[in-house]
Amino acid sequence: MRILDTPRARVGESPVWDEATGRIWWVDILAPALHCTDPDSGATESWTMPEAVGSIALCRSGRVLVALRSGVAFFDPASGRFEKLASPEADRPHNRLNDGKASPGGRFVVGGMDDRPEKEPIAALWSLAADGSVQKLVDGLMVSNGLAWSPDGATLWHTDSRTRCIWTALWEEATGRIGPRRLVAQPDDAVGRPDGGAVDVEGGYWSAGVSAGVLNRWLPDGRLDRAVKLPLRAPTMPCFAGPGLRRLFVTSLRGPDAGPDDGAMIELDVGIAGVPVGRFAD
């Protein structure tokens, strides 16, 4: 394992590999900031965000789609300009947007979370199209997280971190809708409360066990295939990157009793390649 020389984040999240530039884009939710890192040198370019930023997606145009507290917006790193796309949870004042990811065909799926300490199931999962139209996929969530797609793009993975549920559903790219959900696992805090996720070419789901300092590989049938102990107390999200998507990077957060490496990004070799992440079709 290798610890990158990147800014130590309060809540590092949403790493996305940019094959065109050989960089990893990611966010610090509470700084709040958008970062772009060279994974070899650790050199990082940063942009301050106007409010908490839960996740991002790279766009086909070269812009970055950012899920801010108040809604989803395009951000142009070159000019620093924002352009609002949609505000799916504008009627839910206690919420903010959290994990989001571009689908294989270019939609943006993003979920909300109750941002209060004592959380209630008042958030939802949303599907956004390039024209800004929004569809509600699931309601009654506490902390929507862990979005990823199967190698064939036909299955969506998702977690609710507060209820510790990992589930899958059939994904219909043409409509941006999902089928009935199927519970895969519900790990306790000792095994690893599920945070961000990524899928490998064999269909394994790599879940950041934020409560246990581990990276767990779950199989679609619910088996815990592998648990990799990390030098971080609270890993938040894995990201496959590099040539052939054979390098795996993990972001993390800094808690109240943080060690020197908490909040860092690390690299590890898990011996398997990942599935490409889509770009938003703007």
Buried (B, 14 or more C-beta within 10 A) or exposed (E): EEBBEBBBBBBBBBBBBBBEEEBBBBBBBBBBBBBBBBBEEBEBEBBEBEEBBBBBBBBEEBBBBBBBBBBBBBBBBEEEEBEEBBBBBEEBEBBBBBBBBBBBBBBBBBBBBBBEEEBEBBBBBBBBBBEEEBBEBBEEBBBBBBBBBBBEBEBBBBBBBBBBBBBBBBBBBEEBBBEEBEEBBBBEEEBBBBBBBBBBBEBBBBBBBBBBBBBBBBBBEEEBEBBBEBBBBBBBBBBBBBEEBBBBBBBBBBBEEBEEBBBBBBBBEBEBBBBBBBBBBB
